[in-house]
Amino acid sequence: MKRSSFLQLFITTALISITFSSCSLFENKPQNNNEVKVGTVLGLSGEGAVYGQKMKRGFEFAIDTANTSSPTPQKNQKIKLIIEDSQFDPAKAVSAYQKLTGVQGIKILVGVTGSKNALQVCSVAKADNVVIIDALSTAPKISEDCGDNYFRVIASDALAGKYNVDWAIESGMKKPAIVYIEDDWGTSYLKSTLDYLKEKGFTNFPTHGVKEGDRDFRTQIQKLKAESPDTIFLLVYAKSAAGFMQQFRQVGLKATIYGSDNLSSPEFVAAGKDVVEGVRVALPAPTEGQKFNQFSQAYKAKFGEEPDAIIIKSYDAMKIALDGIEKFGNDPVKIKEYLSYDTFQYQGVSGDIKFDKNGDLVSQKYTRLIYKNGAVVTFK
């Protein structure tokens, strides 16, 4: 036999051997059928890191308690959370979603940190066989844009904005102004607040946009000083709001500030107790009852602190997903039908949860809070 013929035979034999060995290897590889994977797109770094970290804790606490007490009964399955970091960037959020669904094969997604990211993710997800149950995204635009496979356990900012406007009117507001972040969340919140202010008879009032990552707000503040509003609705993220308030106080402006719910974050308080003094925030009303008390006690025992609104909503979002998985397994079509059905109602630790045709929380009660000595307390 010629050397070349021998070499060719050797290579062919080796390739056949490798092929059969590989097939055998994959055929004998054990498949993990004892877990259901749930995905989440969290802003664990970047501007929204404080929110993403809290959501992660709420999700993991819900899964830990579920896996400890009762794995899904159908196949004794455990729940495994697969996390991707969006870095609070919409393009990265979409990539994270595609990795979770395309590579990991995930069909149930719980949570996307931030409305601007959720809006981009849901625009891709609308065509997919994936259910999204969100905990923190509040932009009113989500109601219109996110399709029938998207549900959120937190109320639209359209409700919170109306609540703050009514509160401000009751407190004697005559000259409002709005400062907002120029992204999907901020512009969506701006529009709903503008519409309601106009409905209440307020016209020709100033609005000032800021960009994510801005740390110098002197231009906007000087304009506000000239305009002399008695009320400012501050629709920006906590870190930016902290910087804005520091510069706002430096020029001695006295307008009453009404903030979005993210101003309850420690990043905002870090500006200093004198800086945040008197800022008003409307937050979902605290829940009462045995279910909430048991949850709160268990959470405090594990982490040494009271659960805040982000933790509570994240916990409920995950619990609803687990409830759907327990009833229907890893079947997004059946879970979507279950959540969309008129009779769906879930008693969460944050209260009753029921969705409308847009996947929005049907109702939400709010409570009035104000910063006093560096802490947010009930407004009286």
Secondary structure per residue as TSV (DSSP state, phi and psi in degrees):
chain	resnum	aa	ss	phi	psi
A	1	M	-	360.0	137.1
A	2	K	-	-69.3	155.8
A	3	R	H	-59.8	-42.3
A	4	S	H	-65.5	-38.6
A	5	S	H	-66.9	-39.9
A	6	F	H	-62.5	-43.4
A	7	L	H	-63.9	-42.0
A	8	Q	H	-63.7	-41.9
A	9	L	H	-63.0	-41.3
A	10	F	H	-61.8	-45.0
A	11	I	H	-64.7	-44.1
A	12	T	H	-60.9	-44.9
A	13	T	H	-62.2	-41.7
A	14	A	H	-64.0	-42.1
A	15	L	H	-64.2	-42.5
A	16	I	H	-61.5	-41.5
A	17	S	H	-62.6	-44.1
A	18	I	H	-64.4	-41.7
A	19	T	H	-60.3	-48.0
A	20	F	H	-66.6	-37.2
A	21	S	H	-64.0	-41.7
A	22	S	H	-64.9	-44.3
A	23	C	H	-59.5	-44.0
A	24	S	H	-62.5	-40.0
A	25	L	H	-62.2	-45.7
A	26	F	H	-71.4	-35.2
A	27	E	H	-65.8	-34.6
A	28	N	H	-90.6	-4.7
A	29	K	S	-66.2	126.1
A	30	P	-	-66.6	134.9
A	31	Q	-	-96.8	135.3
A	32	N	-	-88.6	93.9
A	33	N	-	-94.7	9.4
A	34	N	S	-102.9	19.0
A	35	E	E	-145.3	150.0
A	36	V	E	-114.9	126.3
A	37	K	E	-90.3	131.1
A	38	V	E	-118.6	134.4
A	39	G	E	-103.8	159.2
A	40	T	E	-150.5	143.2
A	41	V	E	-110.0	101.7
A	42	L	E	-112.5	142.4
A	43	G	-	-84.9	84.5
A	44	L	-	-87.3	-8.9
A	45	S	S	-141.3	168.2
A	46	G	S	87.3	-166.2
A	47	E	T	-58.1	-34.2
A	48	G	T	-99.8	20.6
A	49	A	H	-59.0	-37.5
A	50	V	H	-63.4	-34.0
A	51	Y	H	-74.9	-43.5
A	52	G	H	-61.6	-40.7
A	53	Q	H	-65.0	-39.8
A	54	K	H	-68.5	-40.5
A	55	M	H	-60.9	-43.5
A	56	K	H	-57.3	-44.5
A	57	R	H	-64.7	-42.6
A	58	G	H	-62.9	-42.2
A	59	F	H	-63.7	-48.7
A	60	E	H	-64.9	-36.0
A	61	F	H	-65.3	-40.7
A	62	A	H	-63.4	-43.4
A	63	I	H	-69.0	-40.7
A	64	D	H	-58.9	-45.9
A	65	T	H	-67.8	-35.9
A	66	A	H	-69.2	-45.8
A	67	N	H	-66.1	-30.9
A	68	T	H	-75.2	-42.1
A	69	S	H	-86.8	-46.3
A	70	S	-	-159.7	99.7
A	71	P	-	-61.5	159.5
A	72	T	B	-55.5	126.4
A	73	P	T	-71.0	-21.5
A	74	Q	T	-59.3	-45.3
A	75	K	T	-134.8	23.3
A	76	N	T	55.0	41.5
A	77	Q	B	-88.5	145.3
A	78	K	E	-97.3	157.0
A	79	I	E	-99.7	130.4
A	80	K	E	-118.4	124.7
A	81	L	E	-91.2	125.1
A	82	I	E	-107.9	120.0
A	83	I	E	-110.4	134.7
A	84	E	E	-123.9	137.2
A	85	D	E	-91.3	122.0
A	86	S	-	-84.6	-11.2
A	87	Q	T	56.2	22.8
A	88	F	T	58.8	37.1
A	89	D	-	-125.3	125.0
A	90	P	H	-57.3	-42.3
A	91	A	H	-64.4	-41.3
A	92	K	H	-69.5	-31.1
A	93	A	H	-64.5	-41.6
A	94	V	H	-64.7	-42.6
A	95	S	H	-61.6	-40.5
A	96	A	H	-63.0	-43.1
A	97	Y	H	-60.2	-45.9
A	98	Q	H	-64.7	-34.2
A	99	K	I	-67.8	-43.9
A	100	L	I	-62.8	-44.9
A	101	T	I	-84.2	-39.9
A	102	G	I	-80.9	-40.1
A	103	V	I	-91.7	-47.0
A	104	Q	S	-84.9	-15.6
A	105	G	-	70.6	26.9
A	106	I	-	-77.0	138.0
A	107	K	-	-112.2	-16.0
A	108	I	E	-121.4	120.0
A	109	L	E	-116.6	129.5
A	110	V	E	-120.5	108.3
A	111	G	E	91.7	128.9
A	112	V	E	-132.8	117.6
A	113	T	S	-69.4	112.6
A	114	G	S	95.1	134.7
A	115	S	H	-61.9	-39.3
A	116	K	H	-62.3	-32.7
A	117	N	H	-78.9	-40.3
A	118	A	H	-62.3	-39.0
A	119	L	H	-63.1	-38.2
A	120	Q	H	-73.7	-40.2
A	121	V	H	-64.7	-45.4
A	122	C	H	-69.8	-24.2
A	123	S	H	-66.2	-30.2
A	124	V	H	-83.1	-38.6
A	125	A	H	-73.6	-19.6
A	126	K	T	-56.0	-32.2
A	127	A	T	-89.8	-2.1
A	128	D	S	-101.3	160.3
A	129	N	S	-90.4	63.5
A	130	V	-	-133.8	137.1
A	131	V	E	-99.8	133.2
A	132	I	E	-116.2	125.0
A	133	I	E	-117.3	112.3
A	134	D	E	-104.2	155.7
A	135	A	S	-117.0	-21.7
A	136	L	S	-133.9	-11.4
A	137	S	-	-82.5	121.7
A	138	T	-	-119.9	-0.2
A	139	A	-	-58.0	131.8
A	140	P	T	-57.7	-29.6
A	141	K	H	-61.6	-25.0
A	142	I	H	-58.8	-36.1
A	143	S	H	-57.9	-34.4
A	144	E	H	-90.8	-31.0
A	145	D	H	-103.6	-15.0
A	146	C	S	-98.5	3.3
A	147	G	-	77.7	177.8
A	148	D	T	-92.3	7.4
A	149	N	T	-107.5	11.9
A	150	Y	E	-115.8	129.1
A	151	F	E	-132.3	145.4
A	152	R	E	-134.9	137.2
A	153	V	S	-91.8	1.4
A	154	I	S	-112.4	145.6
A	155	A	-	-73.7	152.7
A	156	S	-	-61.5	146.3
A	157	D	H	-63.9	-15.0
A	158	A	H	-58.1	-36.0
A	159	L	H	-74.5	-45.9
A	160	A	H	-64.2	-40.4
A	161	G	H	-62.2	-43.3
A	162	K	H	-62.6	-39.5
A	163	Y	H	-62.6	-44.7
A	164	N	H	-65.8	-39.9
A	165	V	H	-62.4	-46.2
A	166	D	H	-61.0	-40.2
A	167	W	H	-61.9	-45.0
A	168	A	H	-65.5	-40.8
A	169	I	H	-62.9	-43.9
A	170	E	H	-60.5	-30.3
A	171	S	T	-88.0	3.8
A	172	G	T	99.4	18.6
A	173	M	-	-58.3	133.3
A	174	K	-	-121.6	-35.2
A	175	K	S	-130.2	90.1
A	176	P	E	-82.4	161.2
A	177	A	E	-147.3	158.7
A	178	I	E	-129.9	133.6
A	179	V	E	-116.9	126.8
A	180	Y	E	-139.8	155.2
A	181	I	E	-83.3	136.3
A	182	E	S	-86.9	69.7
A	183	D	S	-142.2	-175.7
A	184	D	H	-60.0	-40.1
A	185	W	H	-66.9	-50.0
A	186	G	H	-63.4	-43.3
A	187	T	H	-71.4	-32.3
A	188	S	H	-68.4	-43.3
A	189	Y	H	-65.6	-40.5
A	190	L	H	-57.1	-48.3
A	191	K	H	-60.9	-45.5
A	192	S	H	-65.9	-36.4
A	193	T	H	-70.4	-41.9
A	194	L	H	-58.6	-46.7
A	195	D	H	-60.1	-41.7
A	196	Y	H	-73.6	-37.9
A	197	L	H	-60.3	-43.3
A	198	K	H	-65.7	-36.9
A	199	E	H	-61.2	-31.2
A	200	K	T	-89.7	5.1
A	201	G	T	98.0	8.5
A	202	F	-	-97.5	123.7
A	203	T	-	-134.7	163.0
A	204	N	S	56.2	44.0
A	205	F	-	-108.4	153.9
A	206	P	-	-78.7	146.5
A	207	T	E	-129.0	139.9
A	208	H	E	-131.5	123.2
A	209	G	E	-91.6	146.3
A	210	V	E	-127.6	158.5
A	211	K	-	-102.3	149.7
A	212	E	T	-59.4	133.2
A	213	G	T	93.3	-11.1
A	214	D	-	-60.2	140.3
A	215	R	-	-124.5	-8.5
A	216	D	-	-113.7	112.5
A	217	F	-	-115.4	17.3
A	218	R	H	-62.8	-34.8
A	219	T	H	-62.3	-49.2
A	220	Q	H	-64.6	-38.7
A	221	I	H	-69.6	-37.5
A	222	Q	H	-64.6	-37.6
A	223	K	H	-65.1	-41.7
A	224	L	H	-63.6	-37.5
A	225	K	H	-61.0	-41.2
A	226	A	H	-70.2	-33.1
A	227	E	H	-82.1	-21.9
A	228	S	-	45.7	57.1
A	229	P	-	-70.9	155.0
A	230	D	S	-94.1	-11.3
A	231	T	E	-142.2	136.1
A	232	I	E	-127.9	127.5
A	233	F	E	-94.0	115.1
A	234	L	E	-101.0	100.1
A	235	L	E	-107.9	68.7
A	236	V	S	-138.2	169.3
A	237	Y	-	-75.2	161.6
A	238	A	H	-57.6	-44.8
A	239	K	H	-65.8	-43.7
A	240	S	H	-65.4	-39.2
A	241	A	H	-62.9	-37.3
A	242	A	H	-61.4	-46.8
A	243	G	H	-64.9	-40.3
A	244	F	H	-60.5	-46.6
A	245	M	H	-66.0	-35.9
A	246	Q	H	-60.5	-45.6
A	247	Q	H	-74.2	-31.5
A	248	F	H	-62.7	-44.2
A	249	R	H	-68.0	-32.1
A	250	Q	H	-63.2	-30.1
A	251	V	T	-94.5	1.3
A	252	G	T	78.0	22.2
A	253	L	-	-71.6	146.1
A	254	K	-	-117.4	6.5
A	255	A	-	-59.5	148.0
A	256	T	E	-76.9	131.8
A	257	I	E	-101.8	128.7
A	258	Y	E	-113.6	122.7
A	259	G	E	-108.6	159.6
A	260	S	-	-72.9	169.3
A	261	D	G	-64.4	-20.8
A	262	N	G	-70.7	-7.9
A	263	L	G	-78.1	2.7
A	264	S	G	-85.0	-0.3
A	265	S	S	-73.8	148.4
A	266	P	H	-58.1	-27.0
A	267	E	H	-63.4	-31.2
A	268	F	H	-75.9	-43.8
A	269	V	H	-62.8	-27.7
A	270	A	T	-61.3	-15.2
A	271	A	T	-65.1	-20.4
A	272	G	-	117.8	142.1
A	273	K	H	-63.9	-34.0
A	274	D	H	-69.9	-30.6
A	275	V	H	-70.7	-41.9
A	276	V	H	-91.2	-3.9
A	277	E	T	-53.6	128.2
A	278	G	T	85.8	-6.3
A	279	V	-	-67.4	134.5
A	280	R	E	-104.1	138.9
A	281	V	E	-138.1	131.2
A	282	A	E	-97.7	122.0
A	283	L	E	-121.5	154.3
A	284	P	E	-50.5	135.1
A	285	A	-	-60.5	139.7
A	286	P	-	-62.1	144.7
A	287	T	-	-87.3	149.0
A	288	E	-	-125.4	167.2
A	289	G	S	114.6	169.4
A	290	Q	H	-63.4	-41.9
A	291	K	H	-62.6	-45.0
A	292	F	H	-66.3	-42.4
A	293	N	H	-61.1	-42.0
A	294	Q	H	-63.9	-43.8
A	295	F	H	-61.2	-47.9
A	296	S	H	-61.8	-42.2
A	297	Q	H	-64.9	-42.0
A	298	A	H	-66.6	-41.2
A	299	Y	H	-65.4	-45.5
A	300	K	H	-65.1	-36.2
A	301	A	H	-64.4	-34.1
A	302	K	H	-83.7	-39.3
A	303	F	H	-112.2	-8.0
A	304	G	S	72.9	22.2
A	305	E	S	-151.6	161.0
A	306	E	-	-75.8	142.2
A	307	P	-	-72.8	134.3
A	308	D	-	-94.1	-176.2
A	309	A	H	-61.4	-36.0
A	310	I	H	-66.3	-44.4
A	311	I	H	-61.2	-45.8
A	312	I	H	-63.1	-47.5
A	313	K	H	-67.1	-38.5
A	314	S	H	-64.6	-42.0
A	315	Y	H	-58.8	-46.5
A	316	D	H	-65.1	-40.9
A	317	A	H	-59.3	-44.8
A	318	M	H	-68.2	-39.0
A	319	K	H	-63.5	-36.0
A	320	I	H	-66.7	-41.5
A	321	A	H	-60.4	-44.3
A	322	L	H	-65.4	-35.7
A	323	D	H	-63.0	-43.1
A	324	G	H	-64.9	-41.7
A	325	I	H	-65.4	-38.4
A	326	E	H	-62.9	-36.6
A	327	K	H	-83.3	-37.2
A	328	F	H	-127.2	7.8
A	329	G	-	67.2	-156.9
A	330	N	S	-89.7	54.4
A	331	D	-	-115.9	99.3
A	332	P	H	-65.3	-30.1
A	333	V	H	-64.9	-47.8
A	334	K	H	-68.6	-36.7
A	335	I	H	-66.8	-40.6
A	336	K	H	-62.4	-44.2
A	337	E	H	-61.7	-40.2
A	338	Y	H	-62.1	-46.3
A	339	L	H	-70.8	-30.5
A	340	S	H	-81.6	-16.8
A	341	Y	S	-67.0	143.7
A	342	D	T	-58.7	-29.2
A	343	T	T	-89.1	-0.8
A	344	F	-	-65.2	128.9
A	345	Q	-	-154.7	129.7
A	346	Y	E	-123.2	131.1
A	347	Q	E	-89.8	96.7
A	348	G	E	-92.1	175.8
A	349	V	T	-72.2	-17.6
A	350	S	T	-91.9	0.5
A	351	G	E	119.5	-169.2
A	352	D	E	-69.6	136.2
A	353	I	E	-122.7	121.7
A	354	K	-	-145.1	141.9
A	355	F	B	-107.6	147.5
A	356	D	-	-90.9	-169.8
A	357	K	T	-66.2	-19.0
A	358	N	T	-94.6	4.1
A	359	G	S	79.4	12.3
A	360	D	-	-87.5	148.7
A	361	L	B	-60.5	129.8
A	362	V	S	-64.9	-41.6
A	363	S	-	-149.5	157.3
A	364	Q	-	-151.8	127.6
A	365	K	-	-91.4	145.4
A	366	Y	E	-119.4	160.7
A	367	T	E	-126.8	146.1
A	368	R	E	-90.5	124.6
A	369	L	E	-126.7	155.0
A	370	I	E	-144.8	146.6
A	371	Y	E	-80.4	126.2
A	372	K	E	-134.2	121.5
A	373	N	T	52.3	40.5
A	374	G	T	84.3	1.7
A	375	A	E	-126.1	147.4
A	376	V	E	-88.8	123.7
A	377	V	E	-129.2	167.0
A	378	T	E	-62.5	132.2
A	379	F	-	-76.8	133.8
A	380	K	-	-127.1	360.0
